[in-house]
Amino acid sequence: MNSCPCGWNGKKFEVGDRCPKCNSLPRHRFMHFYISTKMNRPLKVLHVAPERLIRDLLLADKKVEYQSVDIRPNMALTKADLCDLPFRDDYFDIVICSHVLEHIKDDMKAMMEIYRVTKPGGEALVVVPMRRNEKTEENLEATPQERAKLFGSADHFRWYGQDFPDRIAKVGFKATMYGELCLANKEEVF
């Protein structure tokens, strides 16, 4: 028997392991599980390009100070560019960023912003499309048509590879990979 945090129970998820009720994928269900283990205390959470299942979990908890951002108007509480976030340094306990960095030309600048707004002792949950046995492949000058062929979508600039933890570590995080999900910790300063 399979189940989803949205309340669905059944024998099989749909094609692609999608939940037939809420359309969530395994990464959403894993993030939901992980975040729910952290919700025993007050949290300040930033959610980039918010997914409904995660947003609803966070908004339902009175201990969570929730903020969301998206570059598209009306998709989040705040319209903002991930490379220039309108929040103060060291503010959020958790930053969630799923399947966004591959869309950003200067992904290192975006990762630096995630690091900047994460509190010391806080963490970022970062999910990227990954080819596990290869290095990151990117082409910042390719046309949208070329990017569609190279990276599976006209608006992707790269496929990440096994070197992703090293890339995010360059901005200061200590990273651990769980499949395509990276748990990036910002160490406390003593």
C-alpha positions as CSV (number, residue, x, y, z in Angstrom):
1,M,0.0,0.0,0.0
2,N,1.3,3.4,-1.0
3,S,0.4,6.7,0.7
4,C,1.0,10.4,0.2
5,P,1.0,13.2,2.7
6,C,-2.0,14.7,1.0
7,G,-4.1,11.8,2.3
8,W,-4.2,9.5,-0.7
9,N,-3.7,5.8,-0.2
10,G,-3.6,3.2,-2.9
11,K,-1.9,0.3,-4.5
12,K,0.1,2.3,-7.1
13,F,1.2,5.8,-7.8
14,E,0.5,6.9,-11.4
15,V,3.1,6.9,-14.2
16,G,6.2,8.7,-13.0
17,D,5.4,7.9,-9.4
18,R,3.0,10.9,-9.3
19,C,0.2,10.9,-6.6
20,P,-3.2,10.7,-8.3
21,K,-4.7,13.2,-5.8
22,C,-2.1,16.0,-5.5
23,N,0.3,15.2,-8.4
24,S,3.3,15.1,-6.1
25,L,6.5,13.3,-7.0
26,P,8.8,11.3,-4.8
27,R,11.0,14.4,-4.2
28,H,8.0,16.3,-2.9
29,R,7.0,13.5,-0.5
30,F,10.6,13.2,0.7
31,M,10.9,17.0,1.3
32,H,7.5,16.9,3.1
33,F,8.7,14.1,5.4
34,Y,12.1,15.8,6.1
35,I,10.5,19.2,6.8
36,S,7.8,17.7,9.0
37,T,10.6,16.3,11.2
38,K,11.9,19.9,11.8
39,M,8.5,21.4,12.7
40,N,8.7,20.7,16.4
41,R,10.0,24.3,17.0
42,P,9.5,27.7,15.5
43,L,11.0,28.0,12.0
44,K,11.6,30.8,9.5
45,V,11.3,29.2,6.0
46,L,11.9,30.6,2.6
47,H,10.4,28.6,-0.2
48,V,11.6,29.3,-3.8
49,A,9.2,28.6,-6.6
50,P,6.8,27.0,-4.1
51,E,5.2,23.6,-4.7
52,R,1.7,23.2,-3.4
53,L,2.2,20.2,-1.1
54,I,5.2,21.8,0.7
55,R,3.6,25.2,0.8
56,D,0.4,23.8,2.3
57,L,2.3,21.9,5.0
58,L,4.3,25.0,6.0
59,L,1.3,27.4,6.0
60,A,-0.7,25.0,8.2
61,D,1.8,25.1,11.0
62,K,1.5,28.1,13.3
63,K,5.1,27.7,14.4
64,V,6.3,28.4,10.8
65,E,7.0,31.9,9.6
66,Y,6.6,31.2,5.9
67,Q,7.9,33.3,3.0
68,S,7.9,32.3,-0.7
69,V,9.5,33.9,-3.8
70,D,9.2,33.4,-7.5
71,I,10.3,35.5,-10.4
72,R,6.8,35.2,-11.9
73,P,4.1,37.5,-10.5
74,N,1.3,35.8,-8.5
75,M,3.2,32.5,-8.1
76,A,4.5,33.3,-4.6
77,L,4.1,35.8,-1.7
78,T,6.9,37.9,-3.0
79,K,8.1,38.4,-6.6
80,A,11.9,38.2,-6.5
81,D,14.9,37.1,-8.4
82,L,16.9,34.3,-6.6
83,C,20.1,36.2,-7.5
84,D,19.0,39.3,-5.6
85,L,16.7,38.3,-2.7
86,P,15.1,41.1,-0.7
87,F,15.8,39.5,2.7
88,R,18.4,40.3,5.4
89,D,21.4,38.1,6.0
90,D,21.2,35.1,8.2
91,Y,17.4,35.1,8.5
92,F,15.9,31.8,7.5
93,D,16.2,28.4,9.3
94,I,15.4,26.5,6.1
95,V,15.5,27.5,2.5
96,I,13.8,25.2,0.0
97,C,14.8,25.4,-3.6
98,S,13.6,22.6,-5.9
99,H,14.3,22.5,-9.6
100,V,15.2,26.1,-9.9
101,L,19.0,26.4,-10.2
102,E,19.1,24.8,-13.7
103,H,17.0,27.6,-15.0
104,I,19.4,30.3,-13.8
105,K,22.3,31.4,-15.9
106,D,24.4,32.5,-12.9
107,D,23.6,29.6,-10.6
108,M,26.6,30.4,-8.3
109,K,25.2,33.8,-7.6
110,A,21.8,32.2,-6.7
111,M,23.6,29.7,-4.4
112,M,25.4,32.6,-2.8
113,E,22.1,34.3,-2.1
114,I,20.6,31.2,-0.6
115,Y,23.7,30.9,1.6
116,R,23.5,34.6,2.6
117,V,19.9,34.4,3.8
118,T,20.3,31.1,5.6
119,K,21.1,31.4,9.4
120,P,24.2,29.9,10.8
121,G,23.1,26.4,11.8
122,G,20.4,26.5,9.2
123,E,20.0,24.5,6.1
124,A,18.9,24.6,2.5
125,L,17.1,21.8,0.8
126,V,18.2,22.0,-2.9
127,V,16.9,19.7,-5.6
128,V,18.4,19.8,-9.0
129,P,18.2,17.5,-12.1
130,M,21.2,15.2,-11.8
131,R,23.2,12.8,-13.8
132,R,24.9,10.9,-11.1
133,N,28.0,9.5,-12.8
134,E,29.0,12.6,-14.7
135,K,30.2,16.1,-14.0
136,T,28.0,19.1,-14.4
137,E,27.5,20.0,-18.0
138,E,26.4,23.5,-18.9
139,N,26.3,25.8,-21.9
140,L,25.4,29.4,-21.1
141,E,25.7,30.6,-24.7
142,A,23.4,27.9,-26.3
143,T,20.2,29.0,-28.0
144,P,16.9,27.8,-26.4
145,Q,16.7,25.2,-29.2
146,E,20.2,23.9,-28.4
147,R,19.4,23.9,-24.7
148,A,16.3,21.8,-25.3
149,K,18.5,19.2,-27.0
150,L,21.3,19.4,-24.5
151,F,19.5,19.7,-21.2
152,G,15.9,18.5,-21.9
153,S,14.3,21.9,-21.8
154,A,14.8,25.2,-23.6
155,D,14.9,27.1,-20.3
156,H,17.6,24.9,-18.7
157,F,21.3,26.0,-18.8
158,R,22.7,22.8,-17.4
159,W,22.5,19.2,-16.1
160,Y,24.1,18.9,-12.7
161,G,26.4,16.0,-12.0
162,Q,28.2,14.3,-9.2
163,D,30.2,17.5,-8.6
164,F,27.1,19.4,-7.3
165,P,28.1,19.1,-3.6
166,D,31.4,20.7,-4.5
167,R,29.7,23.5,-6.4
168,I,27.4,24.4,-3.5
169,A,30.3,24.0,-1.1
170,K,32.1,26.8,-2.9
171,V,29.6,29.3,-1.5
172,G,30.1,28.0,2.1
173,F,27.6,25.1,2.6
174,K,28.5,21.7,3.8
175,A,26.5,19.4,1.4
176,T,25.2,15.9,1.6
177,M,23.4,14.3,-1.3
178,Y,20.3,12.1,-1.1
179,G,19.6,11.2,-4.7
180,E,18.9,14.5,-6.5
181,L,18.2,16.2,-3.1
182,C,21.1,18.1,-1.5
183,L,20.9,18.9,2.1
184,A,23.2,21.9,2.5
185,N,24.1,23.0,6.0
186,K,25.4,26.5,7.0
187,E,27.8,25.8,9.9
188,E,27.4,27.8,13.1
189,V,30.1,30.3,13.9
190,F,31.3,30.1,17.5
